[in-house]
Amino acid sequence: MSAVVEITGLRNPCRQLNTYQAGLMSAVMDRDDDGNLVLKAGIMGVVLAGGEVRRDDPIYVDLPLGPHERLQSI
């Protein structure tokens, strides 16, 4: 059985990332040309169907019907 996860929004990356590798938190944050914060990681999701997930498994994305909107931070 495949796992199914519905992405529900963005969240700020957690500083605990630095416990895995020093500097990882700063690596997932950036600024755009206007100086706005750009987060490169951190999403929230709901598991709709559980299943085994292994390294190198393919990921399939089903986009909802448009119009598409930028995710908002939760």
Secondary structure by P-SEA (a helix, b strand, c coil): cbbbbbbcccccccccccccccccccccccccccccccccbbbbbbbcbbbbbccccbbbbbbccccccccccc
